[in-house]
Amino acid sequence: MDQPTAPVPPPGCPAHQAGGRVPLYGPEFAADPQAYYTYLRHYGPTAPVEITPGVEATLVTDYASALQLLQDSGSFRKDARRWRDFNEGRIAPDSPVLPVLAHRPNCMYTDGAEHLRLRQSITDSMARVDPMQLSQSVEKISDFLISQFSERGSADLIGSYAKQLPLFVFNELFGCTADIGDRVFFGISGMFDGVNADKAIEVLFQAVGELVALKRRNPGEDVTSWLMQHHTGLSDEEMLHQVALLLGAGAEALVNLIGNTLHRLLTDDRYAHEGGLIDEAMDDTLWENPPMTNFAAHYPVADMEFAGQKLTAGDLMLVSIAAANTGPALSAARKAGSNRAHLAWSAGPHACPSKEPARQIAVTAIENLLNRLPDVELSVPEESLTWRPGPFSRGLVTLPARFTPVKPVSRPARRTPTQAPAREGAAAPRQAEQTGVWSKFLNWLTK
């Protein structure tokens, strides 16, 4: 009788070496992460990984175990000040994962009553966003972005559309002026690209700080003002970090959700050349190719055993949303149950507080694009597409497409609330710190 064969690590994986941790970075991982998740499952519900050179973590790959961890706020905490390796000096100060994992005073990195207070301010403020107005705003922004390339008959749907649309929407939702909005674009785009990330973060926080100061003096009908007016009484520092979290983390997830769903629509035979399947394609994307893949950092409060693995207090634990969603045990259950029981929005007390607006933005953006460019199709072989490397998220570098050229949509002349005049004495933005795209959009609105 044949003996079962041991699982083989993916090519280039250091796990070929005895005791090596499995890397969640590099071109090999980006090209085929599912091969890594398949290998990781042989360790059991959790596996030893390295998320960047020198940074170790325990990855939860099993759906039931992931749900248990996400819902057990007594045994696992989010406050990164518990991170043992960081506290003991084993994490380099310039580690590329620190901007994502380091503690900040916002609802993602707090626990207990403080988390509830900060989260409630976001939940209540986002609940004031009018869904109809949001759809109209997304369509307007979508029309503008499409108008920039529609006559060419070709475009990169990541760089020219998916990557920009969420930032435009957030600039409008949060009441950014042209000056501040341009620098928000620069900051978040720099963080995404990993190019001069320290400078990008500096510019982003400076811009958000100016936005908070502006709204203290001149509140409006926008999320920033609603956060500021919330009964929890957020301080300026808390406002800064709450708004930066919503802009940065929200944009990253939305860029990838739009891009990954467009990829599925253009490459999967179940959706190609068929209409009315955007919701289905998005649900399948959230299950099988979620925008945030290995995330939800948690830290055990004490030495313990979890899912058969001994943990030490302060160990970095990450939930593999991508592995948990695609585990073999889920295939039958997924067909029999809810198609939205995936973990793409996380679960438990730190589940995404804005999943409904996020989904609405993504669906509206994709629907409007397909309506404007009904014959859009991939212009390169699917196998030539490349995915951005990194442990936390999943997104394409580019998505080249072609379509029949169409005349750009024009907008009626009107003035928008975001076109507030610069305050007296405000410093002019440095040219190197802005892209000018938000200003260009505001000018387009008034043509």
Secondary structure by P-SEA (a helix, b strand, c coil): ccccccccccccccccccccccccccccccccaaaaaaaaaccccbbbbbccccbbbbbbccaaaaaaaaacccccccccccccccccccccccccccccccccccccccccaaaaaaaaaaaaaaaaccaaaaaaaaaaaaaaaaaaccccccccccccccccaaaaaaaaaacccaaaaaaaaaaaaaaaaccaaaaaaaaaaaaaaaaaaaaaacccccaaaaaaaccccccaaaaaaaaaaaaaaaaaaaaaaaaaaaaaaacccccccccccaaaaaaaaacccccccccbbbbbcccccccccccccccbbbbaaaaaaacccaaaaaaaccccccccccccccccccaaaaaaaaaaaaaaaaaaccccccccccccbbbbbcccbbbbcccccccccccbbbbccccccccccccccccccccccccaaaaaaaaaaac
